[in-house]
């Protein structure tokens, strides 16, 4: 004859053995959580880092282009501020003839 305590122990054993399906469900939910929350979070972080570096690189490139343009303008302005250079440019472009060029050049050199 089986005692009451033995029946209770057997019921608890059956209950614990039956809970393996609950553990399996929890493991599956953990894997799903990993794929739907953690991995996308990491991917978003990596993408944000790449975009940030790309924007910084683009900004640095634009800064370099701006500096180049500024230096180019400074070089042009220093050349065009010299009256003799302006006269040479006008003569080269055909805006003035040789006689006018030589007359104005003589005045500028004196």
WODAWO-V79313 format. One record per run of one state. SS is the DSSP state (A for helix, B for strand, O for the rest). FROM is the first residue (numbers start at 1). TO is the last residue. If there is no record, write none. Layout:
BEGIN
{{SS FROM TO} {SS FROM TO}}
END
This chain:
BEGIN
{{O 1 3} {A 4 18} {O 19 19} {A 20 80} {O 81 82} {A 83 92} {O 93 97} {A 98 109} {O 110 110}}
END
